[in-house]
């Protein structure tokens, strides 16, 4: 959600800053008339866009680190007196200020008689639209990546739930088999105990019989413990099975939600790609 808010903010700020200003800025150590824009884009992106934009009008060079120069201008829409455009990029790590200075052959600033405001503003506005368009395309690409990441995470969650459901069904099957076997085991143990008890009370009171009686009592107690263990295991299996059945219903609901979310994100991703393609 934070990423989405950031993307929307960047779109808003890009549109907010889409204005060309006219005023004084430093050029060659003195204030001169210029046309300038503000941007919150990365300096490298601005510089790359600027070079690409200016190259469509003539030859570019870099007289210094923060100055990009356009000369040998071949655009017939610009006045003949214009021979050079120097663009200075300044920043304070929060914004970029891109100032355009329109110069004659002596590198003097053109007057308002030589260069009309609409001509200068139009030139800068075209760059503004160009770089904002590139910036929006970059943000749109990040939006696609963000939705793809969410979609992949949701698909992984769906896969985990499906595996949990499969494991749950196997556990239910094992517990069911255990419960199916319990009555037979219990019946057998009870029958064996009855035989032991019957032998115990039918014995004589000779010394040998007393010894045999003790062994039978031990066997009877052991069989009783076995019966209790079978009953406890049966109760434990019933409790586990009940929990697994409740867990299964919960997992089914989670799987339904995950599948619904996958479909929704696939729709969002389709639209995100459409936005990106429109900006290319």
C-alpha angles and dihedrals in degrees: 000000000000090000091051091050089050092052092049090048091052091050090049095047092047090055092043092055094046094113133107118223129199121211149099122312134164117274122167091348097308137081115264137172113270145159114234146173137201126228139176092207125118113278093234091052092049091049093048092049091046094053091047092048095047093046088067089064102043143299122338132204139164114239088178140359097274100031125085114189128204119197139151085056113197101182109115093200091071120080119267091238090065109091102150140029118196116196119195121197117204128176143173095198090265103063139011121226113201113193123191119206116191112210141186126224091282091053091249120142112262116244124236088257092057096042122031119220093237090054093051094042091046091054092050094042090056090055091046091054091044096052095039089051090052090047092050090049089052091050091046089054090051088050090054090050091048093052091044089053091050091047093050091048091050092049089052089051090049091051091050091051091049090052090048090052091050091049090047092054091050090051091049090050092052093047090047091053089048091052092046089055095046098079092051092047091047093048091050092048092048091049092050090049091051090054091050092048090047091052090045095058096038095058125107127240099247119128091254091048091051090056091048089048091056090052090049091050090052090048090048092052091047091050090048090054089049090053091049090048091051090050092048092047089050092051091046091050091049091051092048092047091051090052092047091051091051090046090050092055090049092049090050089056091047091049091051090051092047092050090048090050091049090054091047093049091048088056091047090049091051091054092043089056090048090055090049093049091049090055095049 
